[in-house]
Amino acid sequence: MIAYLITTTGSLLLFYALYAVALHRLTFYRWNRFFILTVIALSLLLPLLKMPESPVARVYRQVPGFTSVGDTASEAMITAAGGSTNIIAYIYWAGFLLMLIAFMLKGWRLYRLFQTGEKERSGPLTIIRTETLNASFFRTVFLQKGLPTEEETMVLRHEAAHAGQLHSLDNILMELLKTVCWFNPAIYLFHRRLKELHEYEADHAAAQQHGKAGYAHLLIRLTTTKDIRLLNLYGAHPVKKRIHSLFQSNTHQMKKSLYLLILPCFALAMYSFSPLANGSANDNGVVLKKEKEGKRLIIHPRTLLGESASWEALEKFEENTFPELRAAFLEDTCQLQITSKVMGENNSVKELGISLKGNHGGVASVYRIDYMIKNNGYIVIGYNRVEKTLYVHGATEKEMKGL
């Protein structure tokens, strides 16, 4: 799950950078709205798209040439508790709970608004008269009492545009996304941009009927500092930007070609972030593969430690990379540990012990690292939740490429 959230965060930030640099000044407000909703959907789906399978991740069987020293197995049921090592997950769920409560409070506040004021019908809209509020939620319009007829007509036309284009649906979607991805700054930035686009669309729809100058004066007069998240507020900030958009020259139609930038941006996001969710590989000799059946970790000692089996390289691996690998296995209640390490001559790694424990037992192996490096071997660690098996074993380069 952590990998999924990291992937969506990176992807959304990349798409927001594209929007901020190339698209937000365009007057194609409906296109921009569609762009934002599309890239959010793509970012949520991106972690589910698997990268092409690498031959290195298809090894399951034990290779006789690399039989480990001291293989062990236990029939006991061992539960790997996350404890303090899984503190990130606890922080996430605490934030999720707080945001969920906040969302429910917003809904309750909106419900209370629906219960106050006099209701009347105006075509497809339901109007609730209020003291100072001009806003809408789907086809319900909150309308300030005492407005002159012409101003009331402009406000109603503005709110009818919100209702007809389902802007309230966007707001609910974004509030739910902020509950799930509360730590992701791109969600908040995109929501702010989306609310601006909602107002631009509704402003232009109303100004076409009543004139830009008169409509701009009404916007200034009815400006509000209130912020009711689920509502489309008539006088919402930034009014200066909204008035500027009314008098801005239309963008040339040829610039719609800029939206094609979504294609290389998506390709970059896929190749940059999708591996994080579906198996991460890097040049330090470690490959983590996450699949439907479970997880597999492939370690290439020659790449990880170098030809000299550097002890310093092993310590860096334990400090920088191993905690992330351990956390990845803990997500599925499997406990990955380095059980032993023996130093050889010239500060080299002579032996390395690794164990994996889970709800269906445990396995452990000790490897002669000098022999692994000499023969270009691999250490394969993982579990299969379908077959209810765990494994820690070695494999030759030929086996890694041939299976």
N, C-alpha and C positions, 0 to 999 in steps of 0.2 A: 504493500500500500504506500509506503514511504517513497518508493521508486516512482510509483504512479503520480503522486503529488509533485515530486521534483520535476518529472517530465512535463506535466501540464504547466507548471510554473515557468519553466524555461521557454516552452513553446509560446505561451501567451505574451511573455515579455518581448520575444523576438517579433511577434506579429504587431504588438503595440508600437515598437520602434518603427516598423514599416509605416503604420498608420500616422504616427506623429510626424515623420519626416516627409512622406510623399502624398498623403491623402487628406489630412484633416482640413486643409484650406480649400478643398474643392467644394463647389456648391451642389454637388450631386448628393444631397442629403439622404435620399432613400437608398442610393447605392452604398453610401458610407455605413448606414444602418445595417444593410444586408451584409456588408463586409465584416462588421464587428460580430454579428451573430454567427456568421459562417466560420470565422477563425476561432471563435470560442468552441463551437461544435467540433471543429477539426482538432483543436488542442485536447479536448476531452477524449476523442477517439484515437489520437495518435499513439498513446501507450499500448493500445490493443492491436496495433499493426505490427506484426512480427517482421524482423529483418530476415533476409535470406539465411537459411541454415548453414552453419559452418561445419565442415567435416570434423573439426576438433571436438565438437560437443556431442558426438554420437556414440561414444565409447561406454560400454557397460561392463564387459566381461573382464575378469582378472587375467593378466598376462603372466605366464609362468616366469619369464625372465626377470620380473620385478616383484616377485612375491615378497611381501613386507615381513619384517621381523616382529614377532609377537602379536599376530592378529588375534583379536578377542571379540567375543560376542556375548550378550547377556539376554536372558529371557525375561528379565524383570522389566516391568513397565516404568520407564523413567520419564518424568515430566520436566522439561527444561523451562524453568521460570525465568521470565524476562528480568525481573528485579530492576535495579537502578540502571542497568545497561540499556533498557528500553524506554528511557525517560522521554525521548522524543515523541514516542507514541502517546504517552500520558499527557504531554503538553498539548499535542494536537487535539486529543479528544476533550481536554478541558476547554480549549478554545472553541471547539465545535459546539460543546454544550452551552457555553456562554452566548455564542452567536445564535444558536437555536432559540434560546430564551428571549434574546433581543428581538428576533424575528416574530415570535409569538406575541410579544408585547406590542410590536408595531401593528400586527393584525388585530389585537384587542382594541388598540386606540382607534383604528379605522372603523371597527365594528361600533364603537361608541359614537363616532361621528355620524354613522348611518342612523342611529337612534334619536338624533337631535334635529330640531328644525322641522319646518313644514315641507311636505313633499307635494310636487305637482308634475304633470307630464307636459313635455314639449316635443312632439313628434316621437322619435325613438329614445329620447333622453328623459331621465328622471331627474328633476331639479329639487335640491334641498336648499332652502334659504338659510343663510348664516349671517353673522354680524360682520365679519371681515374676510372670510375665506373665499377665494376663487380657485377652484381646482376640480379635478375629475378623477374617477376611478371606473374604467370601462364606460358604461353608459349612464353612470350616475354623476351629476354635476353639482358641485357645491358653489352656490352663487351668492355674492354679497347683496344684502338688502340695500335698497335706495339708489341703485345705479340708474342713470338716465337710460332711456330706451335704446338709444343708439349704442351706448357703451355696453349695455347688457347684451345686445345683439352680437357685437364683436367678440365679447367673451364667450358667448354660447357657440359661435362659429369656431372659435379657437378650440374649445373643449370638444366639440363635435368631431373635429379633425383628429384629436387624440383618440377618441372612441372608435372612429372608423378605421384607423390604422393600428389598433390594438397595442398602443404604447404601454398600457398597464400590464399587458402580458410580459413585455420585455422587462419591466421593473420587478415583477414577481420572480422571473427567471434569474435576474441578476442578484436579487436579495438571497435567493436560495443558493446560488453559486458562492456568494460571500460567506454563507454559513458553512459550506463544505470546504472552500478554499480561502478561509479567513486570513491566512498568512500571506496570500499572493497579492502583491501590490498591483499587478496588471488588472485584476478583477475590478478593483476600486477605480482605477484610471479609466478602464473601458466603460464602466457604469456612468461615470461623470460625462464622458464623451457621448454616450448613448442618450442621456437625458438632455444634453445640449441639442442633439440632432432632433429629438422629439419636439423640442420647442421651436427649432428652426422650421420644421415641416409644418407645424400647426400655425406658426406666425405667418408664413407665406400663404397658407390657405385662407386665413382670415383677412390679411392685407389686400389680397386680390379683389376682395369684395368691397372693402371700405377705404382703400387708399393707404399708402405707406406712412405718410406724415401723421395723419390723425391716429392711426393705429400705434405708431411709435410714441406719441404723447400719452396715450392710454397706458402703454406698458410702463412708462416712467411713473405715472400717477399711482398705479396699482402694484408697484414693486413691493415685494415682501421678503423678509429675512427668515421666514418660517421654513422648516425643512421636514416635511412629512413624507418619509421615504417611498411609501407605496402610492402616493398621489402624484398626479401631474399638476403642478402649481402654476397658475397663470402668470404671476409676476415673479417667477423664480429667477434667481441670479444665474448667469451673469447677464443682466439686461443690456449692458453696453455691447456685448458681443451679439446679442439677438438683434439689436437695432442696426448694428453694422451689417449683419447678414441680410437684412431687408433691403438695404441700398447697395449691396455688393453686386458687381457685374457678374453675370453668369459665366461659369467656366466653359472654355471651348470644349465642344463635344469630343474632339480628338484626344483630350486628356483622359478619357475613360480607359484608354489603353493602359494607364498606370495600374489599373486593377489587376492586370495580368502578372504584376509582380508577386501576387499571392502564390503563383506556381513555384518559382525558384525559392521563395521564402519557405513554403511548405516542404519542399525537398530538403532544404537546409535543416529545418526543424526535425524532419524524419531521421536524417542521418546523424544529427547531433544528439537528439534526445531519445528517440525510440530505443536505441540499445540500452539505455539506462533501465527501461522497464522490462525489456525482453531478453536481457543478457548483456552485461557490460564487458567490453574487451579493451585492453590498453596495452601499451608496449612494455609493461613491467613484468610480463610473464604470467598474468592472472586473468582468467576468463570466468565470469559468473553468468550462467545461463538459467533463465527462469522460464519454465514451461508449464503446460497444463497439469502434467503429472507430478511436478516437483521442481527442485533446483539442482544444478550441477556446478561444481567449482573445479576448474582445471588449472593446476599450477605447473608452470614450466620452470624448474629450478635453474636451468642454465641461464634463462633470460632474467629471472628474478634475482639471482645471487651472483651471476657472472661465472666465468670459467674457474675462478679461484674460490667459489663458494663463500663469498664475503660475509663474515659475521655482522659487519656494520650494515650491509644491505638487508640482512634478516631482521635486525633490530628496527630499521626504518619501516620495513614491511609490517612488523608487529605494531608499531606506533601509528602509522598513517593509514594503512589499507585494511589490516585484519579486523579492526573494530567495525568497519562498514560491512565486511563479509559476515562477521558474527551476527550483526544486527539483521542482515538479510535472512539468515537461517532462523533466527529467533522469531521472525514474523510467523513462521510455521511451527513454532515450539520445538525446534531442533537446536541443540547446543553444540557449536563448533569450538574446539579448543586445540591449542598447541600444548600437548602434554609433556613434551620433553625436547631438549635441544642439547647437543654435545659439541663442544668446541674441539676442533682438531688442530693441526699444526698451522702456524702463520695466520692465526685468527680466522680460520676457515670453519665452516659448518660441517661437522662430521656426520651427525645423525640428527634427524628431525622426527618427532612423534606428533601425530595428529589423531584426534578422536571426534566422532560425531554421535550424539545421543539424541534419542527422540522417544515418542510414545510407544514405539515398537521395539525398543531395545537400544543397543549401542554397539559401535564398532570402533576399533582403534588400530593404528599401524605405526611402525617406526621404520624410517627409510635411511639407507646409506646414501647421503647426498652426493658424495664424491662419485659413487657408482652411477647415480641417476644422471649427473652432469656429463660424465664420460660417455654414456650411452644415449644421451639426448632423450631421457625419459620424462614422463609426465606423472603427476599425482592427480588422481580423479576422486572427488569427494561429492557425495550427494545422497538424495533419497528419492523414492518413488512412492507417492502416497496411494497409488492404485494398487501396487503390488505389496505395499507396506514393508518396504525394504530400505535399508541404509547401506552405504558402501564407502569404503576408503581403500583405494588400491592404486597400483601403478600401471602404466601403459607405455609401450614403445612408440616412437615417432611413426613407424609403419602402421601400427594399429590405429593411431589417432587419425591418420589420413585415409586409411583404407576402409574404415567402417562407417 
